[in-house]
Amino acid sequence: MHLTQEVSLLYLQLMEKELTASEELKLKWDQLQESLAVQFGKKPDMNAILMLIGMRELGKVMTKVKKEEKVNLMHIAVCKLFSQEGYYRLIGTDKDGWPHWEAVKKLPFVNVFEQELFLKQHIVDYFEAIN
């Protein structure tokens, strides 16, 4: 069975019952990954999706990316995602057009699992907002 069929089957099964918030997030996350896999030819992990968001926010498509640039692109993405709830504020851009952010308030998660869920939810929300 192809991933698309598995996601569709999962979607149908979940629609038959009331979804919990975590089930709904998992479904939306899987659908997002599948959609991006169709578009880019490979199922992206969270880091790849963060880099994609970072490039979109930077306004540049980069084909050759150095390690430091990858980290910076993911930082742009995380700041953009969390700025929607007031955790970061854009303070400006440098001479090369790279945005710079300021932490405004403490993030709510206390462990890596909570951080991953928080990120996934904000990534899903980001793509829903631009589509």
Secondary structure, 3 states (H helix, E strand, C coil): CCHHHHHHHHHHHHHCCCCCHHHHHHHHHHHHHHHHHHHHCCCCCHHHHHHHHHHHHHCCCCCCCCHHHHHHHHHHHHHHHHHCCCCEEEEEECCCCCEEEEECCCCCCCCHHHHHHHHHHHHHHHHHHHC
